[in-house]
Amino acid sequence: MPAVSVSGLTKRFGRVTAVDDVSLDIPSGGVFGLLGPNGSGKTTLLSMLSGFIRPTDGTVSLFGHDGPAGQAQALDNVGTLIERPIFWPYLSCRDNLKCLQGVYESDGGDGEVEDLLDAVNLGGEAARRRFRACSTGMKQRLGIAATLLGDPSLLILDEPTNGLDPVGIVEVRDLIRDLAVNGRRTVILASHLLNEVEQVCDQVAILRRGKLLYCGSVAGMGAPASALVRTTDDDAAASVLTDAGWEIRIRSEDGLEVAVAAGREWEVSRDLANAGVYISQLRPSSGSLEAGFMEVTGEAGAEPE
């Protein structure tokens, strides 16, 4: 059973359609990425999954629980951090979590609070620091700790590394991977950062202007492997390779980009040599996530918005 299943999910704000007829299943266990530029509808989608706003159309199912009543019941097993964490500024990290235990009706006691503080690297002196005196990274980690109260099976994290320095990004990234290790919990991570999704997520959905453009494995989103070929006569090379059945993806002043699986570049070289066309450079490329993202979103060669 998927952890989350949505069908035809749509949200309109007046004339603006923030999420447009999205249907997808999020498998149980691991980290699922929700990728898209700012304004693509990621936060709106997560807010509907979290029960903060109601969809205009469509359905949400959490752990097999359907309808508003079922979703409300399932949300007891969901931890959510949307946009930025908000706490009592004059309370310490430890006391903030203790107060939230009461709000969330968690019965884990002091042991739960201390375990969570240690899990997000906020033990010792950091636990006694008032929230208003915490760094951005500490605030983000405390926000993640709050989502873990009651040990939920599903975490929904919206841009959890926003505003962090490189060290803070690595700390939060490592923490997210640990939270989903061995499939013991499902984490939905919304981000506009390709590198973050590539390093943390197993599956990914891409949104653009509220529409779902891709849903599948992170590896499957990468552009096809290719090789950049430069020759003594690119016109002749293009003719030879096309006749031999090779796909020329791009032709430019830099040479020919030929679609070819890793390890088969020698066959391109062989076909050119047999035709008397000699190679001055052959550089393999495994296909990048960035190139795949650009192809999926239709941004390749387009002007930025």
Disulfide bonds with the S-S distance in Angstrom:
none
